Amino acid sequence: MSTKEPYSYVVLRYIHDVLTGEFVNVGLVMVVPGRPLILTKARKTFGRIKNVFPDLDSDSYKRAIEAIERGMRGVERGLKSEGLFKGDKTAGDYARIALPLDDSSLQWSPIGAGLTADPQKTFDQLYQRLVARYDRPSLRRRSDEDVWRPVEAKLKEQGVTIELEPKRVQGSTDAVEFRHAWKNGRWHVYEPLSFDLADADNIKDKARRWLGHLSAVKVGATDDVQVHFIVGRPQSASLVPAYRNAVEILRQVPFDNDVFDEDQIDDFVNRIEDEVRHHEGRAQ
């Protein structure tokens, strides 16, 4: 039977508003004096905190966490070189060397304690329960090319032979490069846009950038261009209103344009096929 040793721990809390006292656990320090051993871990990402406190100053938070990590590394070096485990110091004592008690938004919790036969396992369990318990795995967000890939597959499936090429549309002061284009009297350009983004502002900002860019290019442009957008939805249902707003923004692009949702891929590919067949009929 393994011998169990005493340990102590403290949790690092991010307190967003000292008046309300609301906080999120963001780190853990555990000390096993009998080894001697000190284990530390802090949350470097702040997606979950942003979900709770949208006005989080991300840069300040990141700098504060990095400062605490440097402080804890200094504590660990001191423990090894000076034998500071002698005495009855707890995890709280060592944690306050790296981050003294003050009125900042990062604070240490009251001390917890227990017995362990496997310090690393106990530490991992504590971190999971106290810090990472409500974390959600990050979603893989789809890129513009992910939106375009099914279009290529559908064109091939329907036997539509078309050589698409990049097309640079030049205005008097600005230009834009489209990745998929061909000429049939006029230029048809096809642009996939993924709006599978993290929040509503990012979704609308992407559409605004395209509107602004193409509005600038329109001034002085001599090419006859029709722009076809195919757009991918966000995975989160809560972001669908922002997505719909983004689609309406794209419809304001000053070139002749249409916007297809990815669910309308059959209509989108049929439009391309009709244009190709029409071109082939004229060529005969």
C-alpha positions, 0 to 999 in steps of 0.5 A: 500500500502506497504511503500518502503524504500531506499536500496543500493547494490554492486556486488562482481566481480572476475577479472581474468586479470586486463589488459583485465578487464574481470570479473564474478560477484560472490557475492552481498551485499545489505543494507536497512538502515531504517530497519536496514538490511544487506543481503549478498551472495557469490558464493562458487562454481566455475564451471561457473568461470572455464568455463570462465577462465579454469586456475582459481586457485580454492583453492585461490578463495575459500579461498578469498571468505571464508575470505570475508564471515567472514568479512561480518559476522563481519560487521553484528555483528558490525551493530547490536551491535554498531548501525553502520547504523547511518549516510549515509553509503552505501552498498559500505562502509560496503562491503569495511570493509570486503574487502578494495580496493586493487589490488586483483582479487576480487573487488566491483562494483560501487554502485547501489540503489533503493526502496523496499517494500520487501528487501529479495525479492528484494535481491533475484531478484538482485542476480538472475539477477546480479550473477546467471543469466547464471548459468546452473543446474548441470548435474547428472553424471552417475556412473559406476553402472548406466552403469552396471544396463541396462546390468543386466536388459538385461541379465534377459530379455534374460533369461541368468542365470549366477552367477557373483562374484567379482574376485581379479587378483593378480600380483607380486606387485599389484592386482585389484578387478573386480566386475562382473566375472565368470570362464569358463576355463578362467576368464571372468571379466566385468567392467562397466566404466562411462566416463560421467565426467566433462572435457576431462582430467578427462575422459582420466585420468580415462582410463589411471588409468585403463591401468596403474593399469592393466599393473602393475597387468599383471606382475606376474599374473597367472590367465588366464583373459579376460577383457570385458569393457562396457563404458558410454559416456559423456553427452556433445558432446564436450567431445566425442573426449576425450571419443574416446581417452579413449576407445583407451587407454583401448584397450591397456590394456595388458590382452585379452580385448574388449571394448563395447560402451553402445550403443552396449549393445545388442552385449555385452549381446549376448557375455555373453550369447554365453559364458554361452551357450558354457559353458553349452554345454561343461558341458553336 
